[in-house]
Amino acid sequence: MIPRGQVATYGDVARAAGLARGARQTAYALRVSPADLHLPWHRVVGVGGRIAIPRSSRSYHEQARRLRSEGVIVKQGRIARSAIVKLELL
């Protein structure tokens, strides 16, 4: 449900799924989901629009690369506020 070129926070994804205060559950679900689901994990960020993966990891750089390829501005691990969307309840 997160459009290309935009992001949502882990908390917003959790709330849209009906899980109040479920940001950690969202992160866990994305981490353990099979790759063949092709979930747009890179469009989910931490509170305040920051990449929540450690900066030294390969995944951090992959997330930043994917977001930039969709036109999202990423500076020092933070996403431009204009790219953050609010999700509706599923």
N, C-alpha and C positions, 0 to 999 in steps of 0.2 A: 504493500500500500504506500510505500515511500517512493514518490516520483523520482525519476532520474534527475540528477542535478540538485537534489535536496537531501536533507538528513533529518532524523528524529532522534531524540534521546532514548536511552534504555528505559527510563522511567515512563516516557510517553508511550513507548511500544507496550510496556507492561499494562499501563492504564487502558490502552485501546483493547487489550486482550482481557480486560476485567480483573487484572491483578494489581490492586492498589499496593504500592510499596514493593513492587516486584522487579525492580531494576536488575538486581543480582540474578534473579531467575531468568530474565531475558538474556543477560550476558552468558549465563551457563548454557541455555538452550542454543544460542548461536554457536557457542564453542563446540558443543558435542553433536551438532546436527551433521548428517552425512553430506559430503561435498556434492553428491549427485542431486541434492535438492536445489542447488544453485540459488541459495538465499542471498539477497543483497546485503550481506553483513556489514559491508563497508559504509553503508548509509546510516548506521546506528552509532551514535557517539555518546559520550558522557555528558553529565550535567554541565551547562554553560557552553556546550558546543566544542568540547575538547576531545581529541582522540584519547581514549582511555587505555590503550595498549601501551606498554613501556616503549619509550622512544628508541631504545637500543635494539628492539626486536624487528625481525623481518616483516612481521604482520603490520606493524606500525607504518613502515615505509610503503607496504603494499596498499594499505587503506588510504594513505595520503595520495598515492599515485592514482588509484581508482577514482577517488573523489575529484582530483584535478582533471582527470580525463573526461569527467562528466560536467566540467565547468565550475566546480565548487572551489571557492578560494580557501586555501589552507595556509595559514601563517603560524609558524612555531607551534604546530599541533592544535591550533584552534580553527574552527570553522566560522566563516562569516555569518553573523546573525540572520542575514537575509536568506540563507539557505536552510534554516531550521524551520520545520513545519510542525504543526500540532496535528496529531492523529485523532480521528473520530473513534468512538467506541465500536468495536466489531459486533 
